[in-house]
Amino acid sequence: MRKAVWMLSAAAMLASCTGCLIPMYSGDPIRRAQQLIYTSEDLRAITDEWERIWFLDQPSHLTPWRTHGGIL
């Protein structure tokens, strides 16, 4: 009996965290579209941030074209 209570409480906590009981986005279609755009822009910016942190956005010296890469 105790194991069943623990399983039910764990399932209730997981269900409430995933957005099943409480909706993550607004019910208004216009506001929901705006929230979805903001979320997708944040996820798209992660790759730019990753490249900036690891200096992958710098010009490569292996290109056939000469690039300066310094401060002008």
PDB file of N, H, CA, C and O in Angstrom:
ATOM      1  N   MET A   1       0.836  -1.199   0.000  1.00  0.00           N
ATOM      2  CA  MET A   1       0.000   0.000   0.000  1.00  0.00           C
ATOM      3  C   MET A   1       0.875   1.256   0.000  1.00  0.00           C
ATOM      4  O   MET A   1       0.589   2.232  -0.694  1.00  0.00           O
ATOM      5  N   ARG A   2       1.933   1.208   0.783  1.00  0.00           N
ATOM      6  H   ARG A   2       2.165   0.415   1.346  1.00  0.00           H
ATOM      7  CA  ARG A   2       2.806   2.367   0.875  1.00  0.00           C
ATOM      8  C   ARG A   2       3.511   2.619  -0.465  1.00  0.00           C
ATOM      9  O   ARG A   2       3.729   3.764  -0.860  1.00  0.00           O
ATOM     10  N   LYS A   3       3.860   1.534  -1.148  1.00  0.00           N
ATOM     11  H   LYS A   3       3.683   0.604  -0.828  1.00  0.00           H
ATOM     12  CA  LYS A   3       4.523   1.663  -2.451  1.00  0.00           C
ATOM     13  C   LYS A   3       3.582   2.299  -3.481  1.00  0.00           C
ATOM     14  O   LYS A   3       4.023   3.091  -4.314  1.00  0.00           O
ATOM     15  N   ALA A   4       2.305   1.959  -3.427  1.00  0.00           N
ATOM     16  H   ALA A   4       1.947   1.316  -2.750  1.00  0.00           H
ATOM     17  CA  ALA A   4       1.328   2.532  -4.357  1.00  0.00           C
ATOM     18  C   ALA A   4       1.140   4.023  -4.104  1.00  0.00           C
ATOM     19  O   ALA A   4       0.989   4.797  -5.049  1.00  0.00           O
ATOM     20  N   VAL A   5       1.149   4.429  -2.846  1.00  0.00           N
ATOM     21  H   VAL A   5       1.272   3.800  -2.078  1.00  0.00           H
ATOM     22  CA  VAL A   5       1.011   5.848  -2.509  1.00  0.00           C
ATOM     23  C   VAL A   5       2.219   6.619  -3.021  1.00  0.00           C
ATOM     24  O   VAL A   5       2.077   7.710  -3.574  1.00  0.00           O
ATOM     25  N   TRP A   6       3.414   6.046  -2.836  1.00  0.00           N
ATOM     26  H   TRP A   6       3.529   5.159  -2.388  1.00  0.00           H
ATOM     27  CA  TRP A   6       4.619   6.701  -3.342  1.00  0.00           C
ATOM     28  C   TRP A   6       4.592   6.825  -4.859  1.00  0.00           C
ATOM     29  O   TRP A   6       4.982   7.857  -5.405  1.00  0.00           O
ATOM     30  N   MET A   7       4.138   5.787  -5.538  1.00  0.00           N
ATOM     31  H   MET A   7       3.821   4.948  -5.094  1.00  0.00           H
ATOM     32  CA  MET A   7       4.068   5.821  -6.998  1.00  0.00           C
ATOM     33  C   MET A   7       3.057   6.866  -7.483  1.00  0.00           C
ATOM     34  O   MET A   7       3.319   7.576  -8.453  1.00  0.00           O
ATOM     35  N   LEU A   8       1.925   6.960  -6.824  1.00  0.00           N
ATOM     36  H   LEU A   8       1.712   6.383  -6.035  1.00  0.00           H
ATOM     37  CA  LEU A   8       0.918   7.956  -7.197  1.00  0.00           C
ATOM     38  C   LEU A   8       1.421   9.377  -6.943  1.00  0.00           C
ATOM     39  O   LEU A   8       1.194  10.270  -7.759  1.00  0.00           O
ATOM     40  N   SER A   9       2.102   9.587  -5.821  1.00  0.00           N
ATOM     41  H   SER A   9       2.287   8.861  -5.159  1.00  0.00           H
ATOM     42  CA  SER A   9       2.615  10.933  -5.544  1.00  0.00           C
ATOM     43  C   SER A   9       3.732  11.301  -6.523  1.00  0.00           C
ATOM     44  O   SER A   9       3.827  12.455  -6.941  1.00  0.00           O
ATOM     45  N   ALA A  10       4.576  10.337  -6.893  1.00  0.00           N
ATOM     46  H   ALA A  10       4.499   9.400  -6.553  1.00  0.00           H
ATOM     47  CA  ALA A  10       5.629  10.613  -7.878  1.00  0.00           C
ATOM     48  C   ALA A  10       5.018  10.918  -9.241  1.00  0.00           C
ATOM     49  O   ALA A  10       5.484  11.819  -9.938  1.00  0.00           O
ATOM     50  N   ALA A  11       3.981  10.179  -9.628  1.00  0.00           N
ATOM     51  H   ALA A  11       3.602   9.447  -9.061  1.00  0.00           H
ATOM     52  CA  ALA A  11       3.312  10.433 -10.900  1.00  0.00           C
ATOM     53  C   ALA A  11       2.639  11.798 -10.899  1.00  0.00           C
ATOM     54  O   ALA A  11       2.650  12.489 -11.918  1.00  0.00           O
ATOM     55  N   ALA A  12       2.056  12.198  -9.780  1.00  0.00           N
ATOM     56  H   ALA A  12       2.047  11.638  -8.952  1.00  0.00           H
ATOM     57  CA  ALA A  12       1.412  13.511  -9.697  1.00  0.00           C
ATOM     58  C   ALA A  12       2.431  14.628  -9.800  1.00  0.00           C
ATOM     59  O   ALA A  12       2.169  15.646 -10.441  1.00  0.00           O
ATOM     60  N   MET A  13       3.592  14.456  -9.178  1.00  0.00           N
ATOM     61  H   MET A  13       3.804  13.630  -8.657  1.00  0.00           H
ATOM     62  CA  MET A  13       4.625  15.489  -9.272  1.00  0.00           C
ATOM     63  C   MET A  13       5.182  15.597 -10.682  1.00  0.00           C
ATOM     64  O   MET A  13       5.408  16.702 -11.176  1.00  0.00           O
ATOM     65  N   LEU A  14       5.405  14.461 -11.337  1.00  0.00           N
ATOM     66  H   LEU A  14       5.221  13.564 -10.936  1.00  0.00           H
ATOM     67  CA  LEU A  14       5.915  14.489 -12.710  1.00  0.00           C
ATOM     68  C   LEU A  14       4.900  15.077 -13.675  1.00  0.00           C
ATOM     69  O   LEU A  14       5.261  15.817 -14.590  1.00  0.00           O
ATOM     70  N   ALA A  15       3.634  14.748 -13.471  1.00  0.00           N
ATOM     71  H   ALA A  15       3.340  14.147 -12.728  1.00  0.00           H
ATOM     72  CA  ALA A  15       2.592  15.277 -14.365  1.00  0.00           C
ATOM     73  C   ALA A  15       2.443  16.784 -14.199  1.00  0.00           C
ATOM     74  O   ALA A  15       2.156  17.481 -15.172  1.00  0.00           O
ATOM     75  N   SER A  16       2.630  17.296 -12.997  1.00  0.00           N
ATOM     76  H   SER A  16       2.863  16.729 -12.207  1.00  0.00           H
ATOM     77  CA  SER A  16       2.479  18.738 -12.796  1.00  0.00           C
ATOM     78  C   SER A  16       3.677  19.504 -13.345  1.00  0.00           C
ATOM     79  O   SER A  16       3.544  20.676 -13.697  1.00  0.00           O
ATOM     80  N   CYS A  17       4.836  18.871 -13.427  1.00  0.00           N
ATOM     81  H   CYS A  17       4.944  17.918 -13.141  1.00  0.00           H
ATOM     82  CA  CYS A  17       6.036  19.543 -13.923  1.00  0.00           C
ATOM     83  C   CYS A  17       6.087  19.594 -15.446  1.00  0.00           C
ATOM     84  O   CYS A  17       6.733  20.478 -16.008  1.00  0.00           O
ATOM     85  N   THR A  18       5.425  18.674 -16.115  1.00  0.00           N
ATOM     86  H   THR A  18       4.900  17.956 -15.659  1.00  0.00           H
ATOM     87  CA  THR A  18       5.510  18.622 -17.573  1.00  0.00           C
ATOM     88  C   THR A  18       4.488  19.513 -18.256  1.00  0.00           C
ATOM     89  O   THR A  18       4.501  19.624 -19.482  1.00  0.00           O
ATOM     90  N   GLY A  19       3.623  20.138 -17.518  1.00  0.00           N
ATOM     91  H   GLY A  19       3.612  20.049 -16.522  1.00  0.00           H
ATOM     92  CA  GLY A  19       2.650  21.031 -18.116  1.00  0.00           C
ATOM     93  C   GLY A  19       1.340  20.362 -18.452  1.00  0.00           C
ATOM     94  O   GLY A  19       0.528  20.943 -19.172  1.00  0.00           O
ATOM     95  N   CYS A  20       1.107  19.175 -17.963  1.00  0.00           N
ATOM     96  H   CYS A  20       1.767  18.703 -17.379  1.00  0.00           H
ATOM     97  CA  CYS A  20      -0.148  18.484 -18.256  1.00  0.00           C
ATOM     98  C   CYS A  20      -1.317  19.124 -17.506  1.00  0.00           C
ATOM     99  O   CYS A  20      -2.396  19.308 -18.071  1.00  0.00           O
ATOM    100  N   LEU A  21      -1.102  19.457 -16.249  1.00  0.00           N
ATOM    101  H   LEU A  21      -0.226  19.307 -15.790  1.00  0.00           H
ATOM    102  CA  LEU A  21      -2.183  20.023 -15.457  1.00  0.00           C
ATOM    103  C   LEU A  21      -2.259  21.541 -15.588  1.00  0.00           C
ATOM    104  O   LEU A  21      -3.347  22.115 -15.609  1.00  0.00           O
ATOM    105  N   ILE A  22      -1.108  22.180 -15.676  1.00  0.00           N
ATOM    106  H   ILE A  22      -0.223  21.714 -15.659  1.00  0.00           H
ATOM    107  CA  ILE A  22      -1.054  23.634 -15.807  1.00  0.00           C
ATOM    108  C   ILE A  22      -0.475  23.951 -17.180  1.00  0.00           C
ATOM    109  O   ILE A  22       0.666  23.579 -17.456  1.00  0.00           O
ATOM    110  N   PRO A  23      -1.225  24.626 -18.050  1.00  0.00           N
ATOM    111  CA  PRO A  23      -0.715  24.877 -19.398  1.00  0.00           C
ATOM    112  C   PRO A  23       0.491  25.813 -19.379  1.00  0.00           C
ATOM    113  O   PRO A  23       0.561  26.749 -18.582  1.00  0.00           O
ATOM    114  N   MET A  24       1.427  25.541 -20.265  1.00  0.00           N
ATOM    115  H   MET A  24       1.370  24.781 -20.912  1.00  0.00           H
ATOM    116  CA  MET A  24       2.660  26.324 -20.311  1.00  0.00           C
ATOM    117  C   MET A  24       2.438  27.656 -21.023  1.00  0.00           C
ATOM    118  O   MET A  24       3.053  28.661 -20.669  1.00  0.00           O
ATOM    119  N   TYR A  25       1.566  27.664 -22.020  1.00  0.00           N
ATOM    120  H   TYR A  25       1.067  26.847 -22.308  1.00  0.00           H
ATOM    121  CA  TYR A  25       1.327  28.863 -22.821  1.00  0.00           C
ATOM    122  C   TYR A  25      -0.086  29.378 -22.586  1.00  0.00           C
ATOM    123  O   TYR A  25      -0.946  28.662 -22.072  1.00  0.00           O
ATOM    124  N   SER A  26      -0.307  30.605 -22.963  1.00  0.00           N
ATOM    125  H   SER A  26       0.391  31.187 -23.380  1.00  0.00           H
ATOM    126  CA  SER A  26      -1.594  31.262 -22.768  1.00  0.00           C
ATOM    127  C   SER A  26      -2.666  30.626 -23.652  1.00  0.00           C
ATOM    128  O   SER A  26      -2.355  30.004 -24.668  1.00  0.00           O
ATOM    129  N   GLY A  27      -3.904  30.784 -23.265  1.00  0.00           N
ATOM    130  H   GLY A  27      -4.157  31.290 -22.440  1.00  0.00           H
ATOM    131  CA  GLY A  27      -5.013  30.272 -24.062  1.00  0.00           C
ATOM    132  C   GLY A  27      -5.389  31.202 -25.206  1.00  0.00           C
ATOM    133  O   GLY A  27      -6.020  30.769 -26.171  1.00  0.00           O
ATOM    134  N   ASP A  28      -5.014  32.467 -25.115  1.00  0.00           N
ATOM    135  H   ASP A  28      -4.501  32.819 -24.331  1.00  0.00           H
ATOM    136  CA  ASP A  28      -5.287  33.440 -26.170  1.00  0.00           C
ATOM    137  C   ASP A  28      -4.373  33.144 -27.364  1.00  0.00           C
ATOM    138  O   ASP A  28      -3.154  33.102 -27.196  1.00  0.00           O
ATOM    139  N   PRO A  29      -4.932  32.937 -28.573  1.00  0.00           N
ATOM    140  CA  PRO A  29      -4.093  32.555 -29.716  1.00  0.00           C
ATOM    141  C   PRO A  29      -3.026  33.586 -30.076  1.00  0.00           C
ATOM    142  O   PRO A  29      -1.917  33.214 -30.462  1.00  0.00           O
ATOM    143  N   ILE A  30      -3.340  34.857 -29.958  1.00  0.00           N
ATOM    144  H   ILE A  30      -4.240  35.159 -29.645  1.00  0.00           H
ATOM    145  CA  ILE A  30      -2.365  35.894 -30.322  1.00  0.00           C
ATOM    146  C   ILE A  30      -1.214  35.906 -29.321  1.00  0.00           C
ATOM    147  O   ILE A  30      -0.045  35.960 -29.701  1.00  0.00           O
ATOM    148  N   ARG A  31      -1.560  35.856 -28.045  1.00  0.00           N
ATOM    149  H   ARG A  31      -2.510  35.813 -27.735  1.00  0.00           H
ATOM    150  CA  ARG A  31      -0.515  35.859 -27.018  1.00  0.00           C
ATOM    151  C   ARG A  31       0.291  34.560 -27.055  1.00  0.00           C
ATOM    152  O   ARG A  31       1.501  34.579 -26.831  1.00  0.00           O
ATOM    153  N   ARG A  32      -0.370  33.426 -27.336  1.00  0.00           N
ATOM    154  H   ARG A  32      -1.353  33.411 -27.518  1.00  0.00           H
ATOM    155  CA  ARG A  32       0.326  32.145 -27.421  1.00  0.00           C
ATOM    156  C   ARG A  32       1.329  32.151 -28.573  1.00  0.00           C
ATOM    157  O   ARG A  32       2.435  31.630 -28.431  1.00  0.00           O
ATOM    158  N   ALA A  33       0.953  32.735 -29.712  1.00  0.00           N
ATOM    159  H   ALA A  33       0.054  33.158 -29.827  1.00  0.00           H
ATOM    160  CA  ALA A  33       1.874  32.829 -30.848  1.00  0.00           C
ATOM    161  C   ALA A  33       3.090  33.670 -30.480  1.00  0.00           C
ATOM    162  O   ALA A  33       4.214  33.328 -30.846  1.00  0.00           O
ATOM    163  N   GLN A  34       2.873  34.762 -29.760  1.00  0.00           N
ATOM    164  H   GLN A  34       1.959  35.040 -29.463  1.00  0.00           H
ATOM    165  CA  GLN A  34       3.986  35.598 -29.321  1.00  0.00           C
ATOM    166  C   GLN A  34       4.904  34.830 -28.366  1.00  0.00           C
ATOM    167  O   GLN A  34       6.127  34.937 -28.466  1.00  0.00           O
ATOM    168  N   GLN A  35       4.329  34.060 -27.446  1.00  0.00           N
ATOM    169  H   GLN A  35       3.336  33.973 -27.365  1.00  0.00           H
ATOM    170  CA  GLN A  35       5.137  33.275 -26.522  1.00  0.00           C
ATOM    171  C   GLN A  35       5.927  32.200 -27.259  1.00  0.00           C
ATOM    172  O   GLN A  35       7.082  31.946 -26.918  1.00  0.00           O
ATOM    173  N   LEU A  36       5.331  31.565 -28.260  1.00  0.00           N
ATOM    174  H   LEU A  36       4.392  31.771 -28.538  1.00  0.00           H
ATOM    175  CA  LEU A  36       6.032  30.545 -29.032  1.00  0.00           C
ATOM    176  C   LEU A  36       7.173  31.152 -29.841  1.00  0.00           C
ATOM    177  O   LEU A  36       8.225  30.529 -29.985  1.00  0.00           O
ATOM    178  N   ILE A  37       6.981  32.349 -30.367  1.00  0.00           N
ATOM    179  H   ILE A  37       6.126  32.855 -30.250  1.00  0.00           H
ATOM    180  CA  ILE A  37       8.049  33.022 -31.117  1.00  0.00           C
ATOM    181  C   ILE A  37       9.214  33.341 -30.184  1.00  0.00           C
ATOM    182  O   ILE A  37      10.372  33.135 -30.548  1.00  0.00           O
ATOM    183  N   TYR A  38       8.920  33.839 -28.988  1.00  0.00           N
ATOM    184  H   TYR A  38       7.980  34.006 -28.692  1.00  0.00           H
ATOM    185  CA  TYR A  38       9.982  34.149 -28.029  1.00  0.00           C
ATOM    186  C   TYR A  38      10.748  32.889 -27.644  1.00  0.00           C
ATOM    187  O   TYR A  38      11.974  32.916 -27.535  1.00  0.00           O
ATOM    188  N   THR A  39      10.034  31.789 -27.438  1.00  0.00           N
ATOM    189  H   THR A  39       9.038  31.767 -27.526  1.00  0.00           H
ATOM    190  CA  THR A  39      10.687  30.535 -27.067  1.00  0.00           C
ATOM    191  C   THR A  39      11.581  30.033 -28.184  1.00  0.00           C
ATOM    192  O   THR A  39      12.707  29.605 -27.927  1.00  0.00           O
ATOM    193  N   SER A  40      11.101  30.077 -29.421  1.00  0.00           N
ATOM    194  H   SER A  40      10.187  30.424 -29.630  1.00  0.00           H
ATOM    195  CA  SER A  40      11.915  29.576 -30.526  1.00  0.00           C
ATOM    196  C   SER A  40      13.118  30.480 -30.773  1.00  0.00           C
ATOM    197  O   SER A  40      14.180  29.988 -31.154  1.00  0.00           O
ATOM    198  N   GLU A  41      12.978  31.788 -30.566  1.00  0.00           N
ATOM    199  H   GLU A  41      12.115  32.188 -30.257  1.00  0.00           H
ATOM    200  CA  GLU A  41      14.119  32.691 -30.733  1.00  0.00           C
ATOM    201  C   GLU A  41      15.175  32.424 -29.669  1.00  0.00           C
ATOM    202  O   GLU A  41      16.370  32.504 -29.954  1.00  0.00           O
ATOM    203  N   ASP A  42      14.749  32.106 -28.441  1.00  0.00           N
ATOM    204  H   ASP A  42      13.779  32.042 -28.210  1.00  0.00           H
ATOM    205  CA  ASP A  42      15.711  31.781 -27.399  1.00  0.00           C
ATOM    206  C   ASP A  42      16.471  30.515 -27.747  1.00  0.00           C
ATOM    207  O   ASP A  42      17.683  30.445 -27.546  1.00  0.00           O
ATOM    208  N   LEU A  43      15.767  29.504 -28.273  1.00  0.00           N
ATOM    209  H   LEU A  43      14.782  29.561 -28.437  1.00  0.00           H
ATOM    210  CA  LEU A  43      16.438  28.258 -28.639  1.00  0.00           C
ATOM    211  C   LEU A  43      17.356  28.456 -29.832  1.00  0.00           C
ATOM    212  O   LEU A  43      18.394  27.800 -29.923  1.00  0.00           O
ATOM    213  N   ARG A  44      16.999  29.341 -30.745  1.00  0.00           N
ATOM    214  H   ARG A  44      16.156  29.874 -30.672  1.00  0.00           H
ATOM    215  CA  ARG A  44      17.839  29.598 -31.905  1.00  0.00           C
ATOM    216  C   ARG A  44      19.112  30.350 -31.495  1.00  0.00           C
ATOM    217  O   ARG A  44      20.160  30.177 -32.116  1.00  0.00           O
ATOM    218  N   ALA A  45      19.023  31.167 -30.472  1.00  0.00           N
ATOM    219  H   ALA A  45      18.171  31.308 -29.968  1.00  0.00           H
ATOM    220  CA  ALA A  45      20.174  31.942 -30.030  1.00  0.00           C
ATOM    221  C   ALA A  45      21.196  31.101 -29.279  1.00  0.00           C
ATOM    222  O   ALA A  45      22.327  31.542 -29.072  1.00  0.00           O
ATOM    223  N   ILE A  46      20.811  29.888 -28.866  1.00  0.00           N
ATOM    224  H   ILE A  46      19.892  29.530 -29.034  1.00  0.00           H
ATOM    225  CA  ILE A  46      21.746  29.038 -28.133  1.00  0.00           C
ATOM    226  C   ILE A  46      22.935  28.681 -29.011  1.00  0.00           C
ATOM    227  O   ILE A  46      24.069  28.691 -28.531  1.00  0.00           O
ATOM    228  N   THR A  47      22.712  28.367 -30.285  1.00  0.00           N
ATOM    229  H   THR A  47      21.792  28.359 -30.675  1.00  0.00           H
ATOM    230  CA  THR A  47      23.828  27.991 -31.157  1.00  0.00           C
ATOM    231  C   THR A  47      24.765  29.176 -31.385  1.00  0.00           C
ATOM    232  O   THR A  47      25.982  28.994 -31.439  1.00  0.00           O
ATOM    233  N   ASP A  48      24.223  30.375 -31.519  1.00  0.00           N
ATOM    234  H   ASP A  48      23.235  30.523 -31.476  1.00  0.00           H
ATOM    235  CA  ASP A  48      25.087  31.551 -31.665  1.00  0.00           C
ATOM    236  C   ASP A  48      25.931  31.770 -30.411  1.00  0.00           C
ATOM    237  O   ASP A  48      27.112  32.106 -30.498  1.00  0.00           O
ATOM    238  N   GLU A  49      25.317  31.578 -29.252  1.00  0.00           N
ATOM    239  H   GLU A  49      24.358  31.306 -29.181  1.00  0.00           H
ATOM    240  CA  GLU A  49      26.045  31.743 -27.999  1.00  0.00           C
ATOM    241  C   GLU A  49      27.136  30.682 -27.853  1.00  0.00           C
ATOM    242  O   GLU A  49      28.235  30.974 -27.383  1.00  0.00           O
ATOM    243  N   TRP A  50      26.823  29.447 -28.260  1.00  0.00           N
ATOM    244  H   TRP A  50      25.929  29.211 -28.642  1.00  0.00           H
ATOM    245  CA  TRP A  50      27.795  28.364 -28.184  1.00  0.00           C
ATOM    246  C   TRP A  50      28.995  28.658 -29.084  1.00  0.00           C
ATOM    247  O   TRP A  50      30.139  28.446 -28.683  1.00  0.00           O
ATOM    248  N   GLU A  51      28.736  29.144 -30.291  1.00  0.00           N
ATOM    249  H   GLU A  51      27.806  29.317 -30.617  1.00  0.00           H
ATOM    250  CA  GLU A  51      29.827  29.473 -31.204  1.00  0.00           C
ATOM    251  C   GLU A  51      30.662  30.647 -30.676  1.00  0.00           C
ATOM    252  O   GLU A  51      31.878  30.672 -30.865  1.00  0.00           O
ATOM    253  N   ARG A  52      30.025  31.605 -30.024  1.00  0.00           N
ATOM    254  H   ARG A  52      29.037  31.585 -29.870  1.00  0.00           H
ATOM    255  CA  ARG A  52      30.756  32.731 -29.483  1.00  0.00           C
ATOM    256  C   ARG A  52      31.645  32.292 -28.317  1.00  0.00           C
ATOM    257  O   ARG A  52      32.778  32.760 -28.200  1.00  0.00           O
ATOM    258  N   ILE A  53      31.150  31.404 -27.460  1.00  0.00           N
ATOM    259  H   ILE A  53      30.230  31.024 -27.555  1.00  0.00           H
ATOM    260  CA  ILE A  53      31.924  30.948 -26.303  1.00  0.00           C
ATOM    261  C   ILE A  53      33.149  30.153 -26.746  1.00  0.00           C
ATOM    262  O   ILE A  53      34.232  30.335 -26.190  1.00  0.00           O
ATOM    263  N   TRP A  54      32.995  29.274 -27.740  1.00  0.00           N
ATOM    264  H   TRP A  54      32.115  29.127 -28.191  1.00  0.00           H
ATOM    265  CA  TRP A  54      34.090  28.422 -28.192  1.00  0.00           C
ATOM    266  C   TRP A  54      34.878  29.049 -29.340  1.00  0.00           C
ATOM    267  O   TRP A  54      35.693  28.373 -29.967  1.00  0.00           O
ATOM    268  N   PHE A  55      34.647  30.338 -29.625  1.00  0.00           N
ATOM    269  H   PHE A  55      33.985  30.888 -29.115  1.00  0.00           H
ATOM    270  CA  PHE A  55      35.360  31.080 -30.663  1.00  0.00           C
ATOM    271  C   PHE A  55      35.230  30.431 -32.040  1.00  0.00           C
ATOM    272  O   PHE A  55      36.172  30.456 -32.832  1.00  0.00           O
ATOM    273  N   LEU A  56      34.067  29.853 -32.321  1.00  0.00           N
ATOM    274  H   LEU A  56      33.302  29.833 -31.677  1.00  0.00           H
ATOM    275  CA  LEU A  56      33.830  29.252 -33.627  1.00  0.00           C
ATOM    276  C   LEU A  56      33.339  30.277 -34.639  1.00  0.00           C
ATOM    277  O   LEU A  56      33.252  29.978 -35.830  1.00  0.00           O
ATOM    278  N   ASP A  57      33.021  31.478 -34.181  1.00  0.00           N
ATOM    279  H   ASP A  57      33.092  31.721 -33.214  1.00  0.00           H
ATOM    280  CA  ASP A  57      32.520  32.503 -35.087  1.00  0.00           C
ATOM    281  C   ASP A  57      33.653  33.336 -35.679  1.00  0.00           C
ATOM    282  O   ASP A  57      33.395  34.286 -36.418  1.00  0.00           O
ATOM    283  N   GLN A  58      34.887  33.001 -35.371  1.00  0.00           N
ATOM    284  H   GLN A  58      35.097  32.229 -34.771  1.00  0.00           H
ATOM    285  CA  GLN A  58      36.028  33.727 -35.905  1.00  0.00           C
ATOM    286  C   GLN A  58      36.329  33.243 -37.325  1.00  0.00           C
ATOM    287  O   GLN A  58      35.989  32.111 -37.670  1.00  0.00           O
ATOM    288  N   PRO A  59      36.948  34.065 -38.138  1.00  0.00           N
ATOM    289  CA  PRO A  59      37.290  33.604 -39.481  1.00  0.00           C
ATOM    290  C   PRO A  59      38.362  32.522 -39.431  1.00  0.00           C
ATOM    291  O   PRO A  59      39.298  32.591 -38.634  1.00  0.00           O
ATOM    292  N   SER A  60      38.213  31.539 -40.283  1.00  0.00           N
ATOM    293  H   SER A  60      37.453  31.483 -40.930  1.00  0.00           H
ATOM    294  CA  SER A  60      39.173  30.444 -40.327  1.00  0.00           C
ATOM    295  C   SER A  60      40.382  30.846 -41.155  1.00  0.00           C
ATOM    296  O   SER A  60      40.245  31.560 -42.149  1.00  0.00           O
ATOM    297  N   HIS A  61      41.548  30.401 -40.762  1.00  0.00           N
ATOM    298  H   HIS A  61      41.659  29.821 -39.954  1.00  0.00           H
ATOM    299  CA  HIS A  61      42.757  30.689 -41.521  1.00  0.00           C
ATOM    300  C   HIS A  61      42.982  29.670 -42.628  1.00  0.00           C
ATOM    301  O   HIS A  61      43.951  29.766 -43.381  1.00  0.00           O
ATOM    302  N   LEU A  62      42.090  28.697 -42.724  1.00  0.00           N
ATOM    303  H   LEU A  62      41.303  28.618 -42.112  1.00  0.00           H
ATOM    304  CA  LEU A  62      42.216  27.668 -43.749  1.00  0.00           C
ATOM    305  C   LEU A  62      41.397  27.985 -44.991  1.00  0.00           C
ATOM    306  O   LEU A  62      41.328  27.155 -45.897  1.00  0.00           O
ATOM    307  N   THR A  63      40.787  29.133 -45.063  1.00  0.00           N
ATOM    308  H   THR A  63      40.843  29.807 -44.326  1.00  0.00           H
ATOM    309  CA  THR A  63      39.967  29.476 -46.219  1.00  0.00           C
ATOM    310  C   THR A  63      40.860  29.913 -47.373  1.00  0.00           C
ATOM    311  O   THR A  63      41.947  30.443 -47.142  1.00  0.00           O
ATOM    312  N   PRO A  64      40.421  29.700 -48.608  1.00  0.00           N
ATOM    313  CA  PRO A  64      41.221  30.145 -49.739  1.00  0.00           C
ATOM    314  C   PRO A  64      41.218  31.667 -49.905  1.00  0.00           C
ATOM    315  O   PRO A  64      42.063  32.211 -50.615  1.00  0.00           O
ATOM    316  N   TRP A  65      40.272  32.361 -49.255  1.00  0.00           N
ATOM    317  H   TRP A  65      39.585  31.919 -48.678  1.00  0.00           H
ATOM    318  CA  TRP A  65      40.194  33.802 -49.336  1.00  0.00           C
ATOM    319  C   TRP A  65      40.903  34.410 -48.153  1.00  0.00           C
ATOM    320  O   TRP A  65      40.829  33.873 -47.048  1.00  0.00           O
ATOM    321  N   ARG A  66      41.577  35.495 -48.354  1.00  0.00           N
ATOM    322  H   ARG A  66      41.637  35.931 -49.252  1.00  0.00           H
ATOM    323  CA  ARG A  66      42.283  36.138 -47.255  1.00  0.00           C
ATOM    324  C   ARG A  66      41.285  36.957 -46.436  1.00  0.00           C
ATOM    325  O   ARG A  66      40.572  37.804 -46.974  1.00  0.00           O
ATOM    326  N   THR A  67      41.246  36.703 -45.168  1.00  0.00           N
ATOM    327  H   THR A  67      41.826  36.015 -44.730  1.00  0.00           H
ATOM    328  CA  THR A  67      40.412  37.470 -44.241  1.00  0.00           C
ATOM    329  C   THR A  67      41.306  38.071 -43.183  1.00  0.00           C
ATOM    330  O   THR A  67      42.293  37.460 -42.773  1.00  0.00           O
ATOM    331  N   HIS A  68      40.968  39.258 -42.743  1.00  0.00           N
ATOM    332  H   HIS A  68      40.166  39.755 -43.076  1.00  0.00           H
ATOM    333  CA  HIS A  68      41.837  39.946 -41.793  1.00  0.00           C
ATOM    334  C   HIS A  68      41.694  39.375 -40.392  1.00  0.00           C
ATOM    335  O   HIS A  68      42.686  38.925 -39.819  1.00  0.00           O
ATOM    336  N   GLY A  69      40.495  39.376 -39.820  1.00  0.00           N
ATOM    337  H   GLY A  69      39.689  39.741 -40.286  1.00  0.00           H
ATOM    338  CA  GLY A  69      40.251  38.797 -38.513  1.00  0.00           C
ATOM    339  C   GLY A  69      40.709  39.636 -37.336  1.00  0.00           C
ATOM    340  O   GLY A  69      40.400  39.301 -36.193  1.00  0.00           O
ATOM    341  N   GLY A  70      41.429  40.706 -37.577  1.00  0.00           N
ATOM    342  H   GLY A  70      41.680  40.979 -38.506  1.00  0.00           H
ATOM    343  CA  GLY A  70      41.899  41.553 -36.484  1.00  0.00           C
ATOM    344  C   GLY A  70      40.988  42.752 -36.301  1.00  0.00           C
ATOM    345  O   GLY A  70      39.960  42.871 -36.968  1.00  0.00           O
ATOM    346  N   ILE A  71      41.368  43.632 -35.399  1.00  0.00           N
ATOM    347  H   ILE A  71      42.203  43.535 -34.857  1.00  0.00           H
ATOM    348  CA  ILE A  71      40.595  44.847 -35.147  1.00  0.00           C
ATOM    349  C   ILE A  71      41.005  45.898 -36.170  1.00  0.00           C
ATOM    350  O   ILE A  71      42.189  46.197 -36.330  1.00  0.00           O
ATOM    351  N   LEU A  72      40.036  46.441 -36.845  1.00  0.00           N
ATOM    352  H   LEU A  72      39.075  46.198 -36.716  1.00  0.00           H
ATOM    353  CA  LEU A  72      40.325  47.459 -37.867  1.00  0.00           C
ATOM    354  C   LEU A  72      40.138  48.839 -37.302  1.00  0.00           C
ATOM    355  O   LEU A  72      40.333  49.828 -38.009  1.00  0.00           O
TER     356      LEU A  72
END
